[in-house]
Amino acid sequence: MTRYDHSTQWRFGGGDRITYTVQRLILANCAVFGLQLLLDVLFGPRVAHGAFAAPPGGVFARWLAFWPAGFLAGALWQPFTYMFLHGGLLHLFLNMLWLFFFGKDVERALGTRAFLCFYLTCGAVGVLATFIPAMLWGGASVTGASGAVMGVLVAFAVINPEREFFLFPIPMPINARALVLIVIAMNVLLAFQPGNTSVATHFGGMAVGFLYMKTIPFLLHMQRTQMAKERRPKTGPDDVGDAVDNIFKFEDKKRRD
């Protein structure tokens, strides 16, 4: 996937350099996957259960993966740990590719710490949507950063709805809104296909990302209004207020569009 922008040329480095949290998240995911492979080398491949029955890492991966039954039994860490595990190199590569392309602009809009909180919230809360299919057809383990990454994609579309891309093999540019709709349609199709893709986690992450991006500016506005009422009037610029306005100026831009 290549980003297309009418105003600037896409490039590595410069103004489009990878941001701090996105870089650390990619490194953390790669490091955990390397540890999964190392454990398989040390303790043997997954011969007993089949090559595709579980992610690499054996007991380590199964302990950290999200299981609806395990979570209800008290494994409260699983919603936060499952998103750093991956079932294979392609699984890892695709998730990190999407995080690289879309996470940078979201981090620049939210800020470093707020973006990390946003990413973890989308992953941890989004995976809880798997309780729905678990109650209907039974639960299975969930691994991968897809839920968090889907939340990042939706946040990107909220911030830059008209940003355009060339998405192979579509011969014309599409904007971020259209990309989200395509991803939703693809997940609906996946839901009716046999496989081990957790579509519920994808939709859960997207829903959390949308609600988060719509709620946070409102809460910050309410907080700023309350602080303005409580403090004494003063002269001079409101630096804190200006910073909040700059961070969430995409809301005003969207209303104008």
Buried (B, 14 or more C-beta within 10 A) or exposed (E): EEBBEEEEEEEEEEEBEBBEBBBEBBEEBBEBBEBBEEBBEEEEEBEEEEEEEBBBBBEBBBBBBBBBEBBEEEBEEBBBBBBBBBBBEEBBEBBBEBBBBBBBBBBBBBBBEBBBBBBBBBBBBBBBBBBEBBEEEEBBBBBBBBBBBBBBBBBBBBBBBEBBBBBEEEEEBBBBBBBBEEBBEEBEEBBEEEEEBBBBBBBBBBBBBBBBBEEBBEEBBEEBEEEEEEEEEEEEEEEEBEEBBEBBEBBEEEEEE
